[in-house]
Amino acid sequence: MLPPGPRTPSLVQGAYALLMPQRGMRRLRRRYGDAFTVKLPIFGRAMVVSDPAQVKQIFLTSTDVLENIEPNLGRVLGPGSLFALHGENHQKQRKLLVPPFHGRRLAAYEQIIEDETVRELASWPENTPFPVQPSMMRITLNAILRAVFGAEGSEFDELRDLLPPFVELGSRLATLPLPQDSWWSPWHRFRRMRSRYDDIMARLIAKADHLDQRDDVLAMLLQSRYDDGSPMNHSDIADQLLALLTAGHETTATTLAWTVERLRRHPGVLHDLVDEVDAGGKALREATILEVQRIRPVIDMIGRQVRSDRMDLGPWTLSRNDRVLVSIALLHDDPSVFPDPRAFRPSRFLDTKPDFYAWIPFGGGTRRCIGATFANMEMNVVLRTMLRDFTMLSTNEPDERWHNRGVANAPKHGGVAVVRRRTRSSTGSTPVTTAGAQS
């Protein structure tokens, strides 16, 4: 009842998926079509789809029939995180978490992001190749910490030290079939780091005051109430904030690194973006961010699991507990959806908004990332500030290859850049250099 697929052992298929996530999936689609079945170490047998109509059906299907896949990131981020919750509990928590990332609150974060960007870019070397991803990681981590907690202190310093290795280890554990109960496995180290995080969170919550005068996410969650008037318990708040802190900084930073990698190899787009920044515009910049997410999606797959006795998906029939994986990369690479899909062409998004059933870097349906608007705003501000203050030199070097970091796919060398600080006119306003020079 499921489509055909490779018959090699699951460990071989898992290694293939980790080592060749893009080329491997494209080869399978060429051989088997838009739907095929794989066997993976963590998920077992799973149907991979990339047909736009089937993807739309998956996102619109009731959670009584199709729910989040098991296991998922909840085993890393905690049982109270949105990744681990199902049904009504998921809807209740999501309702409380959406407001901080929209409207007035979202606008309040823009200055925080620009301040963090300017601070980090001050350390950039001129005329020397360097990877931008570590810088982008620091920018997005500091920005999300300030957005979530509102101010700085000793706990902030502890979280800055803890979260990068915590995210890297958790990202890898989420994709590896390693036992969680063994004392010698990396899970033991992960649990020690999680315990340290919980201790920091307990201290932050204990000393939180003047909540009605604060504009950060922690203050809002401590004041929030479910429909029955009850508050969120502190362990759930800790889990939800961990999800925001981890998912909200690595994927955004990685996309920014891919943006640098793409722009250096497309000097025409880079030149036009600088002209737009100097003129105070933003349309091309917003389109560029959408196109980077299309052509270099940081996340490979979206997973769902059948909860009903039967589900028909296109010509195929799935049974209870069958798993479905939506391939983001294959969907974004479909020429029937995006003409000439391998071309980096931001103009394709200038006059039209992306279809949220075809352009899906943030997932879709009831589990679409609640921080999508925040992430796009953050990337917009970082890119604007970078192009305003620096000339980025283009290059004829080959594209950086994909590098698997566990959950996320990053540029192999971290998005190598060569930059020069832009000089400003005598009035101190608009920078006067150009950004199309060849390295």
N, C-alpha and C positions, 0 to 999 in steps of 0.2 A: 504493500500500500504506500510505500515511500519510494522516492526516486533512487536510481542507482548511484553508486559511488565507488571509490577505491576500496579494495579488499585487503590492503596491507594492515598489519597489527596496529592497535590504537596508539601504542607508544611511538611507532614510526610516524604515524599521521600527526601526532602531537608535536614531535620534533620538527617535522616538515612545516607545520603551521607556525612554530616559533621562529624557525630559521629563515623561512621564505614566506612571510605572511602575505605579501602582495603578489609576487610571481606565482606562488603556489596556488592561490585561489583563482587567479586568472587562467592557469593551466587546467584546473578542474572545471571551470566554466566552459572553456573551449572543448573539453572532452565530453562533458555530461549535460551542458546547457545551464539555464538559469536556476535550476534547482538540482541539488545532489545531496547525498547522504554521506556523512563522515563519522568516524569513531575516534573520540578524543579521550585522553586519560581521565579528565575530571568529569566531563559531561556524558561520556558514553556515546551512544548513537544519537546523532543530531542531524536534522535536515537544514541545509544551508540554502537560503533564498536570496534573490536579488532582483526579481521581477517587480516593477513598481506597483502593479495592481495587487500582488500578493503582500507586499510590504504595507500598503495602505490597509488591506484587510486585517493584517496583524495588529496594526495600531488602533483600529476601530473596534476590534473584538472585545467583548465584555471580559472583565477580569474573572468572572465566574467560569469562563471557558479557557482563557489564556492569561497566565500570570507570570510574574518575574521568575527567571530560571533559578534552579537550585543545583549546586551551590552558587552563591553570588558574592558580591563584595561585602555583604553583611557579615560574613565570617571574619573579615578584617576590620570593618568599621564599627561593628557592634550590633546587638539585636535590636537596639532602639533606633537605628539609622533607617532612612527611607529605603535603602537597598534591601534591608532584611524584612521590612514590613509588607503585609499583604492586605488586600481587601479594604474593609472599613478602617482598620488601624492606619493603613497607609494614607488613605484619604484624609483622615483627621489630622495627622501630623503634617501632611503636605499643605493643608489649609493654613496652618500656623506659620509655615516657613516661607510661603510665597511673598507676603507683604514687604519684607526687608529688601527685596531685590527688584522693586518696581517703584515708579512714581517719584515722589519727593525724596524718599530715602536713597534711591539710586543716584539721583543728581548730587546728593550730598557727598557721595564717595568719589566724585571725579577729581576734586582738588587733592584728596589723599593720594590718589593714584599718580597724578602729575608730580606731586611733591616727592614721592618715592622714586619715580622715574628720574627726575632731575638729580636727586641725591646719588643714585646708582650710576648714572651716565657720567657723572663727574670723575669717576675712576677709570673711564675707558681710555685705553692707549691709542695714540694716533699713529697712522701709517704702519701699523703692526697687525698681522692677522691674529685674531683671537676668537674663541667660541662665545656667542652671545647667550647661549642657553643658561649658564650659571647666573649671569646677570638678570635674565628674565625670571629665573626662579626666585632670586632675592626680591625683585620688585613685586612679583605677584604674591609671594609669601607675606612680605611686610604689609602690602595693601590689604590682603584678606584678614590679617591679624588685626589691623586697625579698624577695619570695617566690622569685624565680629566683636571685638572687645572695646573699641573706642579710644583707648589711651595706651600708653606704654608703661612698663614697670619691670620688676625682676622676673615675673612670670612670663612676660613677653620674651625676654632674653632666653629663658629656659626653653620655651616653645620654638624659638628660632633655631636653637641647637638640636632639639629633639626631632622636629617634624621632617627635615630633609631625609635623614637615614631611615626614619620610621616609614615615610611614604615609599621610599625606594624598596625597602624590604617587603612591606605590605603589598606593593604592586607586583612583586615577583611571586610571593606566596599565593596570591589570588589566582595565579595561572599554573601553579605547579601541583602535581598530585602527591604532596607530602603529608604524612600523618600529623594531626594536630596534638596528639596526646603523648608524643614521644619526647623524652627529656633532652635528647641529643639533637633534635631537629631545629631548624631556624625558627620554628614556632615558639620555642622556649625563649629565645632572645626577643622575639616580637612581643610576647606576653609581658616581659619585664619592661619594655618600652611603653606598652599600653598602660601598665600600672603607674608608671611615672607620669604619663599624660593625665590619668584620672586624678592623681594627687594634685597636679597643677590646676586642673579644672575645679576641684573641690575648694581650693584656696581662692580662686577667682570668684566663684559663686558666693562663698562665705563673706567676702568683703565688698560685694557689689552693693552700692547704695545710690541714692538720688536717681532711681531708675527712670522716673518720669521726666528727668531733665537730660537724659541720654538718648543718643540716636543710633546706638550700635545694636547688633543682632542679639547679643547676650541679654542686654537689658530688655529688649522686646520679648524674647522668649520667656524670661523670668516673669514678665507681666502678662503674658498671653494666657488665655483660658479656652478650654474646649467648650462645646455647646452646652454641656451640663454644668459649667462653671468651675470645673476642676482644673488645676494647673498641670503643666508638664512636670514629671518627676525629674530630679537632677541627673539621674543616669541616662535618661533619654536625651536630655539637653546635651550632655557630654558626647553621646554618640552622634547626634545630629551636627554638632559643631565640628566634630572630628571629620565628618563627611564633607562639610563645607570647606574646612581648612585644607584637606588633602585633595579632594577632587577639584576644589576651586583655585588651586594654584599650579599644580603640575601640568594639567592639560592646557591651561591658558599659556603658561610659559613655553611649553613645547610648540604650540601653534605659532607663537611669536618668533621662536627660533626658525621654524619653517618659513615664516614670512620673510625674514632676512635672507634665508637661503634662496628663496624664489626670486626676490626682487633683485638680488645681485646678478642674477642670470637673465634678467629682463630689464635692461637699462631704459628702454622706452617707457615702460610703466613706472619705473623709479623716477625718471625725470618729470613725468606728468604729475606724480604724487607730490613731489617737492613744489612744483608750480602751484598746485592746488592748496597745499599748506600755506604757502606765502600769500595766497589770495584769500585765505580764510574759509575755503570750501571743505567739504567732507564726503561728497557722493562717491568719488572714485576710491577714497580710502575705505569706506564702508564696503564697497563692492570687492575690493582687494581682499579684505578679511574674509568675506564669504567665499571667494574663490580659493584662497589658501586652504580653508577648511574643507572645501570640496575635493581639491586635487591632492591634498596631503592630510587626510583625516588621521587624527591622533589615536582614536579608538577604532579597532577592527570590527567588532561585532556587537550586536544587541541580542540578548538571549531571552527567550520566553519558554514556558513549559505548559503543556496542556493539562487543565484541571478537570475537564469534563470527560465523559466516556469516549467521545468522538469529536473530531473537528475536521471539516473539509477545507483544504487550502489549495485553490486551483484544482488541478486534476488529482491531487493526492489526498489521502485520508490518514489522519494522525489519531492515535489512541491516547488514553490517559497516561500522563507522565512522559510522553514523547516530547522531545526538545526541538525548538526551532531557533536557528541563528540567522539573523539578518546581517548580510555582509555589507557594511557601509562602503567599503572600498569598491566592491563590484558594482553597487548601485550608482555611485558617483562616477564610475568609469563606463557607464552604459551610454553608447552613442545615440540611442533612441531617446534618451532623457537629456543628455548634455552633448550636443554636436561637437565633434572633434574633442573628445573628453581629455586626451592627454595634453592638450594645449593649455598653458596658463594664460587665461583670458578674462581678467576682471570685468571687462566691458559687458560680459554676458549677464551681469547682475546690475548694470547701471539703470536699465529701464524696467526692470521687473524684480519682484521679491522672490526669494526661493520658495519652491513648493515643499512644505514640511513633510510630505510623504516621499520626496525624492532626494532632498538635501537634508541629511539627518545626522550631522556630527554630534548633536546633543540628544540623540535618540528620538523617541516619538510616543504619541499616545499619552496615557495617564502617567507614564514614567519619564516623560521628557525632562531633561535637566532643569531644575528650578533656577539655577544660576546662569542660564543661557544669556539672558539680557545683560546681566552684570558682566559676564565674560566678554561679550562683544563690545560693551562700552569700555571695559578695561583695555582691551587690545587696541581700540580706536585711540584712546588717550595716550598709551605708550608709543604707538606708531607715530602719532602726530608730534609728540614731544621729541622723539628721536630724529625725525626728518626735519624738524624745525631747528634743532641744535647741532646736527651733524650732517656732513656729506658722507654718504655711503658709496664706496667705490664699487663699480660693477666688476665682473670677472668672466673669463672664458673657461674656467675650470669645469670639469664634469659635475653633474648634479651630485649632491651628497646622497648616499644610499640610506635606506631605512634601517634604523637600529631599534630592536625590540628591547624595551625597558620593563617588560612584564605586562602591565595593562596598556601602557602608552607606547606609540611608535615615534621615535625622535630622529632628527637628522644625525647621521653617523658621527660627524665631527662637531656637533653642537651648534650648527649654523654659524660657520666662520665668517667674520666680517673684517673689513679694513675701512677705517673711518678717519675723517678729519673734522675737527671742530669748525663750525661755520662762523665766519666773521660777521659782525653786524655793522650796519651803516652808521654814520656819524650821529644820526638821530637816536640810535639805540633801538630801532624798531626792527624792520625786516632784514633777515640775513641776506647777503648779496652774492654768495657763491652758488654754483650749480652742482647738481648731484649725478651727472651722467658720465663722469670721468671713468676711463678704463684703468684697471689695476695692471 
